[in-house]
Amino acid sequence: YLKLLQSNVDLNNFNGQSPYTIMFGPDHCGGTNKVHFIYQHKNPVSGKFEEKHAIATEAKPITDTSSHLYSLVIRPDNSWEILVDLESKSTGTLLDDMEPPINPSTTIDDPTDFKPDDWVDTKRITDETATKPDDWDEDEPEKIPDSEAVMPSDWLTEESPEI
């Protein structure tokens, strides 16, 4: 792995638990076989750093005997890209493709929420008691022309109606 350390790390006591901002690199040991991209994001509310993992990365470590170049590109627009031997293997954004997400969901699931037993899922329910007014005339036009409307003087009547 490559770890970009936070500024407050005591290098004389550096160890695996030392705080970092980004951890990136291949991991092929045990049941793990992927290229990690982990970002430490400071929660603006709590002030604590939270670990955010890139999700759905297609990048896998190459396990032959040759050397390989693993690259992580983070752009100013918050997009990122993982390359292996300069070939793009995975892309995403810091805001949409990290788990847990940097921006919390706009809705919070309520596990105690449930539909009542008499809930109806029909999109449109006909009102059996609804009636048209007594003076309703089916022969009247759907739209009533405005007798006072005037066409503007610069109206392009010769032009095609579609652009």
Secondary structure as UniProt FT lines:
FT   STRAND          2..5
FT   TURN            7..8
FT   HELIX           11..13
FT   TURN            16..17
FT   STRAND          20..29
FT   TURN            30..31
FT   STRAND          32..42
FT   TURN            44..46
FT   STRAND          49..54
FT   STRAND          70..74
FT   TURN            76..77
FT   STRAND          79..84
FT   TURN            85..86
FT   STRAND          87..93
FT   TURN            94..96
FT   STRAND          98..99
FT   TURN            111..112
FT   TURN            117..118
FT   TURN            128..129
FT   TURN            134..135
FT   TURN            138..139
FT   TURN            147..148
FT   TURN            153..154
FT   TURN            157..158
//
